[in-house]
């Protein structure tokens, strides 16, 4: 098994990110697998050095190790930034010739058109048949999604259907500034690392469909055969998924409030079907960890604060 942590330095990590990291770590360590730290830093507009530092500080505080990838911010900037991999992304874009088209829609226009089409999460196809190409600063490139479903495999190896044309629609593979889109960069990076097991939240099911579709079109070897574990999310009091912030649920705030992460791991233990008393670390969860025992319904942030005595 080869899996990865894949944080983005676009905000302070929160307890929901920690949940995903811990599940990834437990899966890999229980199966004798390997973990790569893959940091997605293409979002230049939201990148901050302090967010990058927070990734390493958070993983260290949680006591989670990894087998390959950068060990600190300096090593990341020197050797592991996605900026060093532009030729690979350009090669993938070239391989998609005939399956992409130029899109001049702004983000606001695309959202408006999707809402008019009564499907706000799916691109309405406004530019699909205009015959446009990429033009830096003016037009992005979108991948033309097939109407056929894709059939990835879940954590147990069981196949399941996803419909990217219905769940996302045609998606951006090259941004207006020339940078690769998130979906393309993620697929290319995972393929280069021979990733065969991906742990992510249930909210990313549409991304899984989009990425598997893209990987098949690119003729990739590993990613189309990968297994995917889409875990339950941690929701706030309003029932919304957590967003990166410096709020009370951020790991930065939790590091300042608690001397160690034991309250976090006890909260996780309860949602893994384990007795939380005596749990202080990820290692304490390892012996009793079973995928089938992990909660499939959303966790509530309010439960964490209540159990932590707040």
C-alpha positions as CSV (number, residue, x, y, z in Angstrom):
1,X,0.0,0.0,0.0
2,X,1.2,3.5,-0.9
3,X,-0.9,6.4,0.3
4,X,-0.3,10.1,1.2
5,X,-1.0,13.1,3.3
6,X,-2.0,15.8,0.9
7,X,-2.6,19.1,2.8
8,X,-2.8,22.5,1.1
9,X,-1.1,25.6,2.6
10,X,-4.1,27.8,2.0
11,X,-5.2,28.2,5.6
12,X,-4.6,26.8,9.0
13,X,-5.4,23.1,9.3
14,X,-8.4,22.1,11.4
15,X,-9.5,19.1,13.4
16,X,-11.2,17.7,10.3
17,X,-7.9,17.6,8.5
18,X,-6.4,15.8,11.6
19,X,-9.2,13.2,11.3
20,X,-8.3,12.5,7.7
21,X,-4.5,12.4,8.5
22,X,-5.1,10.0,11.4
23,X,-7.2,7.6,9.4
24,X,-4.6,7.7,6.6
25,X,-1.9,6.9,9.1
26,X,-3.8,4.1,10.8
27,X,-4.7,2.5,7.5
28,X,-1.1,2.6,6.2
29,X,0.5,1.5,9.5
30,X,-2.0,-1.3,10.0
31,X,-1.3,-2.7,6.5
32,X,2.4,-2.2,6.4
33,X,2.0,0.6,3.9
34,X,4.0,3.7,3.0
35,X,3.0,7.3,3.5
36,X,4.2,10.2,1.3
37,X,3.8,13.8,2.4
38,X,2.5,15.7,-0.7
39,X,1.8,19.4,-0.2
40,X,-0.3,21.1,-2.9
41,X,1.0,24.6,-3.2
42,X,-0.3,25.7,-6.6
43,X,-2.9,28.1,-5.1
44,X,-0.5,31.1,-5.1
45,X,-3.2,33.6,-4.2
46,X,-3.9,31.9,-0.8
47,X,-0.4,30.5,-0.1
48,X,1.2,31.8,3.1
49,X,4.5,30.7,4.7
50,X,2.8,30.4,8.1
51,X,0.3,28.0,6.6
52,X,3.1,25.8,5.3
53,X,4.8,25.9,8.7
54,X,1.4,24.9,10.3
55,X,1.4,21.7,8.3
56,X,4.6,20.4,9.8
57,X,3.8,21.7,13.3
58,X,0.4,20.0,13.1
59,X,1.8,16.6,12.0
60,X,4.5,16.8,14.7
61,X,1.9,17.7,17.4
62,X,-0.3,14.8,16.3
63,X,2.8,12.4,16.4
64,X,2.2,11.2,12.8
65,X,5.2,10.1,10.8
66,X,5.6,9.6,7.1
67,X,8.1,7.7,4.9
68,X,8.9,10.1,2.1
69,X,8.5,13.7,1.2
70,X,9.8,16.9,2.8
71,X,10.8,17.0,6.5
72,X,10.5,20.7,6.9
73,X,9.6,23.9,5.0
74,X,13.1,24.5,3.7
75,X,13.3,21.0,2.2
76,X,9.8,21.5,0.7
77,X,10.6,24.7,-1.0
78,X,13.9,23.4,-2.3
79,X,12.8,20.0,-3.7
80,X,9.1,19.2,-3.3
81,X,7.1,22.3,-4.4
82,X,4.7,21.6,-7.2
83,X,6.4,24.5,-9.0
84,X,9.2,22.1,-9.6
85,X,6.9,19.7,-11.5
86,X,5.5,22.0,-14.2
87,X,7.0,20.0,-17.1
88,X,5.1,16.9,-16.0
89,X,1.8,18.9,-15.8
90,X,2.5,20.3,-19.3
91,X,3.1,16.8,-20.6
92,X,-0.2,15.7,-19.3
93,X,-2.0,18.7,-20.8
94,X,-0.5,17.9,-24.2
95,X,-1.7,14.3,-23.9
96,X,-5.3,15.6,-23.5
97,X,-5.3,17.3,-26.9
98,X,-8.7,16.9,-28.5
99,X,-10.3,16.3,-25.1
100,X,-10.1,19.9,-23.8
101,X,-11.5,23.3,-24.8
102,X,-11.0,26.9,-24.0
103,X,-13.4,28.5,-21.5
104,X,-13.8,32.2,-21.0
105,X,-16.3,32.0,-18.2
106,X,-15.4,33.8,-15.0
107,X,-15.9,31.8,-11.8
108,X,-19.0,34.0,-11.1
109,X,-20.4,33.5,-14.6
110,X,-19.9,29.7,-14.4
111,X,-21.7,29.6,-11.1
112,X,-24.5,31.8,-12.4
113,X,-25.0,29.6,-15.5
114,X,-25.0,26.4,-13.3
115,X,-27.6,27.9,-11.0
116,X,-29.8,28.8,-14.0
117,X,-29.4,25.2,-15.2
118,X,-30.7,24.2,-11.7
119,X,-27.5,22.3,-10.9
120,X,-25.1,24.7,-9.0
121,X,-22.4,22.1,-8.5
122,X,-22.0,21.2,-12.2
123,X,-20.5,23.3,-14.9
124,X,-23.3,24.2,-17.4
125,X,-21.1,23.7,-20.5
126,X,-21.4,27.3,-21.6
127,X,-18.2,27.2,-23.7
128,X,-18.2,23.5,-24.6
129,X,-19.1,24.0,-28.2
130,X,-17.6,27.4,-29.0
131,X,-14.4,26.0,-30.5
132,X,-12.2,28.1,-28.2
133,X,-8.6,27.3,-27.2
134,X,-6.4,28.3,-24.2
135,X,-5.4,32.0,-24.1
136,X,-3.3,33.0,-21.1
137,X,-5.0,35.6,-19.0
138,X,-8.3,35.2,-20.9
139,X,-9.3,31.6,-21.2
140,X,-8.8,28.5,-19.1
141,X,-8.8,24.9,-20.4
142,X,-11.6,22.5,-19.4
143,X,-11.6,18.7,-19.7
144,X,-14.6,17.4,-21.7
145,X,-16.0,14.8,-19.3
146,X,-17.5,11.7,-20.8
147,X,-21.2,10.9,-20.0
148,X,-20.2,7.4,-19.1
149,X,-19.7,6.5,-15.4
150,X,-16.3,5.5,-14.0
151,X,-15.9,2.5,-11.6
152,X,-13.3,3.0,-8.9
153,X,-12.9,0.7,-6.0
154,X,-13.6,1.4,-2.3
155,X,-11.3,0.6,0.7
156,X,-12.3,-3.0,0.6
157,X,-11.7,-3.4,-3.1
158,X,-15.4,-3.4,-4.0
159,X,-16.2,-1.5,-7.2
160,X,-18.7,1.4,-7.2
161,X,-20.0,3.8,-9.8
162,X,-19.4,7.5,-10.0
163,X,-20.9,9.9,-12.6
164,X,-18.5,12.8,-13.1
165,X,-20.6,14.3,-15.9
166,X,-23.5,14.6,-13.4
167,X,-21.5,15.4,-10.2
168,X,-19.0,18.0,-11.6
169,X,-19.3,18.4,-15.3
170,X,-16.4,19.6,-17.5
171,X,-13.7,20.8,-15.1
172,X,-10.6,23.1,-15.4
173,X,-7.3,21.4,-16.1
174,X,-5.4,24.6,-16.9
175,X,-6.1,27.9,-15.2
176,X,-6.1,31.2,-17.0
177,X,-2.6,32.0,-15.6
178,X,-1.2,28.9,-17.2
179,X,-1.0,26.8,-14.0
180,X,-2.5,23.4,-14.0
181,X,-5.9,22.9,-12.4
182,X,-6.2,21.1,-9.1
183,X,-7.6,17.9,-10.5
184,X,-4.9,17.4,-13.1
185,X,-2.0,18.2,-10.7
186,X,-3.4,15.9,-8.1
187,X,-3.7,13.0,-10.5
188,X,-0.2,13.5,-12.1
189,X,1.4,13.8,-8.6
190,X,-0.4,10.7,-7.3
191,X,0.6,8.7,-10.4
192,X,4.2,9.7,-10.1
193,X,4.2,8.5,-6.5
194,X,2.5,5.2,-7.5
195,X,-0.3,5.9,-5.0
196,X,-2.7,3.0,-4.8
197,X,-4.8,4.0,-1.8
198,X,-6.4,7.4,-1.2
199,X,-8.1,8.5,2.0
200,X,-10.4,11.5,1.7
201,X,-13.7,12.9,3.0
202,X,-17.1,12.0,1.6
203,X,-17.3,15.6,0.2
204,X,-14.6,14.7,-2.3
205,X,-16.5,11.9,-4.1
206,X,-17.0,14.2,-7.1
207,X,-13.3,14.9,-7.2
208,X,-12.6,11.1,-7.2
209,X,-14.9,10.7,-10.2
210,X,-13.2,13.5,-12.0
211,X,-9.7,12.3,-11.3
212,X,-10.4,8.7,-12.2
213,X,-11.9,9.9,-15.5
214,X,-8.9,12.0,-16.2
215,X,-6.5,9.2,-15.3
216,X,-8.2,6.9,-17.7
217,X,-8.0,9.4,-20.5
218,X,-4.3,9.9,-19.8
219,X,-3.7,6.1,-19.9
220,X,-2.1,6.1,-16.4
221,X,-1.1,2.8,-14.8
222,X,-1.6,3.2,-11.0
223,X,-4.3,5.8,-10.3
224,X,-7.2,4.1,-12.2
225,X,-6.6,1.0,-10.1
226,X,-6.3,2.8,-6.7
227,X,-8.7,2.1,-3.8
228,X,-10.5,5.0,-2.2
229,X,-11.8,5.4,1.3
230,X,-14.3,8.3,1.6
231,X,-14.7,8.9,5.3
232,X,-17.3,10.8,7.3
233,X,-16.7,14.5,7.9
234,X,-16.6,16.5,11.1
235,X,-19.3,19.1,10.9
236,X,-19.8,22.4,12.8
237,X,-22.9,23.3,14.9
238,X,-24.7,24.4,11.7
239,X,-24.1,21.1,10.1
240,X,-21.6,22.5,7.7
241,X,-18.2,21.1,6.9
242,X,-15.2,22.8,8.6
243,X,-13.2,25.4,6.6
244,X,-9.6,26.4,7.2
245,X,-9.4,29.2,9.6
246,X,-7.7,30.4,12.8
247,X,-10.9,29.6,14.7
248,X,-11.3,27.4,17.7
249,X,-11.3,24.2,15.7
250,X,-8.0,25.0,14.0
251,X,-5.1,22.8,15.0
252,X,-3.1,25.9,15.7
253,X,-5.7,26.9,18.3
254,X,-5.8,23.4,19.8
255,X,-2.0,23.3,20.2
256,X,-2.3,26.5,22.2
257,X,-5.2,25.2,24.3
258,X,-4.0,21.6,25.0
259,X,-0.6,20.6,26.1
260,X,-0.9,17.4,24.0
261,X,-3.4,16.0,21.5
262,X,-4.9,13.4,23.9
263,X,-8.4,15.0,23.8
264,X,-8.4,14.9,20.0
265,X,-7.4,11.2,20.0
266,X,-10.0,10.3,22.6
267,X,-12.7,12.0,20.5
268,X,-11.5,10.0,17.4
269,X,-11.4,6.8,19.4
270,X,-15.1,7.0,20.2
271,X,-15.9,7.3,16.5
272,X,-13.7,4.3,15.7
273,X,-15.7,2.0,18.1
274,X,-12.9,2.1,20.7
275,X,-12.9,2.8,24.4
276,X,-11.5,6.4,24.7
277,X,-10.1,6.1,28.2
278,X,-6.4,5.8,28.2
279,X,-6.0,6.9,24.6
280,X,-3.3,9.5,24.2
281,X,-1.8,9.0,20.7
282,X,-2.4,7.5,17.3
283,X,-0.3,4.6,18.4
284,X,-2.8,3.8,21.1
285,X,-5.5,3.5,18.4
286,X,-3.5,1.1,16.2
287,X,-4.2,-2.2,17.8
288,X,-8.0,-1.8,17.8
289,X,-8.3,0.0,14.5
290,X,-10.7,-1.7,12.1
291,X,-12.1,0.1,9.0
292,X,-15.5,-1.4,9.4
293,X,-15.8,0.1,13.0
294,X,-15.1,3.7,11.9
295,X,-18.1,6.0,11.9
296,X,-19.9,6.4,8.6
297,X,-22.2,9.2,9.9
298,X,-20.8,12.8,10.4
299,X,-19.0,13.7,13.6
300,X,-20.0,16.9,15.4
301,X,-17.5,19.5,16.5
302,X,-19.7,20.2,19.5
303,X,-19.2,16.6,20.7
304,X,-15.4,17.2,20.8
305,X,-15.7,20.3,22.9
306,X,-18.2,18.7,25.3
307,X,-15.9,15.6,25.7
308,X,-12.9,17.9,26.1
309,X,-14.7,19.6,29.0
310,X,-15.2,22.9,27.2
